[in-house]
Structures are given as structure tokens and as C-alpha cells.
């Protein structure tokens, strides 16, 4: 079975955006991991309010 040119062309064109997306996700994760954050116990406060 042979694939049509349309499918083959789409397959090759989609490889570049997929790589760009992977690179963007990797960069975003690295940036997010460098931020210092403090723990917040919002859920605990909310449940205390609701169940009080």
C-alpha cells in the first residue's frame, strides 16, 4: 500500500512544529523550576471555612 503525497507532505511538515513545541515545553519547565515559591495552604483554609 502506498501513501498519497498529501499524507506524506503533511507528515514531514508536522515534524518541525512538534520539535518547536517540545523545545518550548522544555524551556517553560526549566524556567518554572527556577522560581522560588512558598507553600500555601488554601485548601485547608477553605475546608475549615466550609465545614465550620
Secondary structure, 3 states (H helix, E strand, C coil): CCCCHHHHHHHHHHHHHHHHHHHHHHHHHHHHHHCCCCCCCHHHHHHHHHHC
